[in-house]
Amino acid sequence: MKPLLTVFFLAGLVMLGAFRFAGWYADNSAIPRYCADPRATIGYVREILTSDTPAGDRKRRPYLVAAKLIFLVPRQDGEAEQDYLDRLLVRITETCGTAY
């Protein structure tokens, strides 16, 4: 019984560490990439959320980069689209240390 508890305890620590590292990575490495032009990124996110084919015939890379931001800062249940976009902009502003 004791070895099983040890395994569960260690697995829990590993999972907790992984989630904390993911949060650290988002704040210190991934989100600062959006500091150059956050308004454009928010525009791409808006298009991703509202359009079936957001890129159309344009380049897809900016939309893929914006989709990563959706993964890093997910939309909360029942959150209105504009509230989510505002929260994204606040998160980028806080991480970058500037107001846009």
N, C-alpha and C positions, 0 to 999 in steps of 0.2 A: 504494500500500500504506500509506503513512504517513497519508493522510487517513482511511482506514478505521480504523486503530488509534486515531487521535484521536477519532473518533466513538464507538468502543467505550469508550474511557477516559472520555469525557464522560458517556455514558449510564450507565456504572457509578457515577460520582460522583453523578449525579442520583438514581439508585436508592438509593444508600447514604444520601444526604441525606434522601430521603423516608422511609426506614425510621427514621432517627434522629429526625426530626421527629415521626413517629407515636408513637414511644416517649416523647418529651418531652411531647407533647400528652396522652397517656394519664396520665402521672404528674402533670402540673401543671394540667390543665384538666378532663379527663373523670372520673378516679377520685375527686378530691375532692368531686364531687357526691354520692357515696355516704356521706359522713361523717355525715350527719344521723341515719340509722338503718341501720347496716350489717347488723344481725341480721335485720331485715325483708327487706333486699335478698337476703341469703343464703337466706332462706326462699323467696323468689320463684324464685331460681336453682334451688333444690332441686326445687321444683314443676315448673319447666320441664324439668329433666333426667329426672324420673320420671313425669310425667303426659302423656297424649296431648293433653288439653285443659286446661292448667293454670289458665287464667282462669275456665273454666266460664261462669257468668252474671255474674261480677264484672267490674269495670273492667279493661281490658286495659293501660292505661298503665304501671302498676308492673311488669308482666311484660315490656313492651317495653323499659323502662329497665334491668331486670335482664338482658335478652338482650344489650343493648349491653355490659354488663360481661363476659358470656361471650365476646364478640368481642374485647374489650380484653385479657382475660387468658384465653387459650384453654386448654382441658383438654389435658394431655399424653397421649401414647399410653400406654395401659395404666394410666392413673392411676385409682385407685378414686374413687368419687363423694365419699365423706367426706373423703378426702385433698385432692381438688380444692376442696371447699367450705372446708376449713381453710386452704388456700393462698390462696383468695380473701380470707378474713377477715384473714389476715396481711398481704396486699398492701394492703388498705384501711387496716388499722391503721398500717402503716408510712407510707403516704401521708398519713394524717390526723394522725399523731403522737400518737395516743391508743390506749389499750387498751380493748377491749370485752369 
